[in-house]
């Protein structure tokens, strides 16, 4: 008596799962045809999906490579900027003032 009613529960769960999946992918019973259940149609759909996934992953990999190249170039420029000494803004002013002062000293009577 233990197995009695289990088939009914199994069938109800399968029907509920199928309805849930078809509702989630927006494919009602009127949109599903018997020809779509053939092995050829299944493998064509599988091939189409695999190609779409491959194309998407290729685009993502290309984008990631671009981001990596930009990041590496920025790091390289920062390292180069840290190695080269940069004159502070005050030094050119002092040199310019020194030139003016020496020129003014020669022009004074």
Buried (B, 14 or more C-beta within 10 A) or exposed (E): EEEEEEEEEEEEEEEEEEEEEBEEEEEEEEEEEEEEEEEEEEEEEEEEEEEEEEEEEEEEEEEEEEEEEEEEEEEEEEEEEEEEEEEEEEEEEEEEEEEEEEEEEEEEE
